[in-house]
Amino acid sequence: MTGRHTDKRSLVDLLSFLFDRLDDDEAAARAQLTPAALRQDATPGGPARAFRELAAKRSMVAMWFDGVQADL
């Protein structure tokens, strides 16, 4: 493996790590879903916001992951 491919593989490993952390964050957010939390959903810190932020982060990481995979 050349240095360039090693760097790409390291980036894939980093992006996989980020996906794992996002999965952890999503599990934690789901664990906090309660009827009271759902009623607070209209507030800026409600559960819907947490899931929107997770989706945005996951989309950004996926975009980088797809680009790195294409280069490999």
BABA-608914 format. One line per 8 residues: number of its first residue (from 0); their letters; for each residue y, x, z of N, C-alpha, C. Coordinates in pm, whole numbers, plus 50000, padded with zeros to 5 digits. Each point is the difference from the previous one (the first is absolute). Last residue first. Layout:
<nodes>
NUM) A) Y X Z Y X Z Y X Z; ...
</nodes>
This chain:
<nodes>
71) LDAQVGDF) 50548 48934 49659 49871 50066 50020 49910 49967 49883; 50423 49798 50026 50014 50144 49970 49869 50074 50016; 50027 49542 50116 50013 50013 49855 50011 50147 49960; 49995 49891 50457 49867 49979 49941 50007 50018 49849; 50405 50009 50234 49923 50122 50026 49861 49988 49938; 50279 49623 49973 50055 50109 49922 49921 50129 50018; 49889 49622 50263 49963 49978 49860 50051 50114 49911; 50128 50006 50452 49857 50024 49987 49955 49985 49855
63) WMAVMSRK) 50443 49889 50113 49979 50143 50003 49852 50034 49978; 50105 49548 50039 50064 50053 49880 49980 50152 49992; 49856 49776 50388 49911 49974 49886 50057 50056 49870; 50264 50014 50389 49892 50098 50010 49904 49983 49882; 50346 49687 50033 50054 50132 49972 49891 50107 50003; 49884 49559 50123 50032 50006 49857 50052 50138 49962; 49925 49903 50454 49872 50015 49931 50023 50013 49848; 50373 49908 50270 49952 50137 50023 49870 50025 49923
55) AALERFAR) 50172 49564 49992 50090 50090 49928 49952 50145 50014; 49773 49670 50246 49972 49985 49856 50086 50095 49918; 50078 49977 50463 49872 50064 49972 49966 49994 49852; 50380 49769 50145 50022 50145 50006 49871 50076 49971; 49973 49534 50031 50076 50037 49880 50024 50151 49997; 49796 49821 50384 49907 50001 49886 50071 50033 49869; 50262 49957 50390 49908 50113 50018 49904 50009 49881; 50286 49630 50020 50072 50122 49966 49909 50122 50010
47) APGGPTAD) 49834 49584 50137 50012 50005 49853 50073 50127 49956; 49956 49894 50469 49883 50060 49936 50010 50008 49848; 50463 50002 50280 49878 49920 49998 49887 50067 49925; 50486 50119 50106 49885 50081 50040 49870 49926 49998; 50431 49798 49883 49986 50124 49920 49878 50083 50037; 49976 49469 50071 50085 50107 50051 49978 50127 49918; 49745 49599 49940 50132 49988 49937 50095 50110 50049; 49555 49944 50177 50000 50060 49866 50136 49993 49933
39) QRLAAPTL) 49815 49837 50438 50114 50092 49994 50016 50060 49862; 49634 49717 50099 50122 49918 50016 50124 50087 49991; 49582 50212 49997 50022 49931 49873 50124 49910 50007; 49856 50221 50389 50055 50097 49905 50028 49933 49866; 49786 49744 50331 50140 50026 50038 50065 50098 49902; 49537 49903 49946 50085 49885 49964 50147 50024 50036; 49743 50438 49901 49972 49891 50094 50084 49881 49955; 49867 50537 49849 50031 49866 49950 49952 49897 50101
31) QARAAAED) 49937 50482 50030 50112 49941 50073 50039 49862 49949; 49656 50270 49800 49958 49977 50138 50111 49933 50082; 50082 50143 49554 49915 49879 50003 49957 49966 50142; 50242 50398 49933 50086 49884 49976 49919 49871 50006; 49765 50405 50029 50080 49979 50122 50091 49878 49985; 49752 50135 49625 49910 49948 50103 50076 49971 50129; 50235 50212 49655 49972 49860 49965 49907 49936 50104; 50094 50459 50039 50120 49920 50030 49977 49852 49971
23) DDLRDFLF) 49659 50303 49880 50012 49991 50146 50118 49913 50041; 49949 50097 49545 49894 49908 50043 50004 49981 50151; 50284 50320 49821 50049 49866 49968 49897 49894 50037; 49877 50448 50045 50098 49965 50103 50057 49860 49974; 49703 50175 49679 49929 49973 50125 50098 49959 50111; 50177 50143 49588 49936 49868 49986 49927 49962 50129; 50179 50431 49981 50105 49899 50014 49944 49859 49985; 49707 50361 49925 50037 49994 50142 50106 49892 50022
15) SLLDVLSR) 49891 50098 49562 49890 49927 50063 50025 49984 50150; 50298 50267 49760 50020 49859 49967 49889 49914 50058; 49962 50465 50051 50114 49951 50075 50022 49851 49975; 49670 50217 49746 49958 49991 50141 50112 49944 50086; 50100 50093 49555 49911 49883 50007 49953 49980 50144; 50245 50384 49916 50087 49883 49995 49917 49872 50005; 49772 50405 49973 50064 49990 50132 50091 49878 50005; 49808 50106 49590 49896 49949 50090 50057 49983 50140
7) KDTHRGTM) 50275 50201 49679 49984 49857 49970 49897 49938 50095; 50061 50463 50024 50119 49931 50051 49989 49850 49977; 49665 50266 49818 49988 50001 50145 50118 49928 50062; 50005 50072 49539 49908 49892 50036 49980 49993 50151; 50267 50350 49835 50063 49872 49969 49911 49883 50041; 49835 50445 50034 50098 49967 50103 50065 49865 49979; 49520 50053 49789 50121 50079 49996 50093 49957 50111; 49450 49987 49979 50117 49917 50000 50124 50089 50000
</nodes>
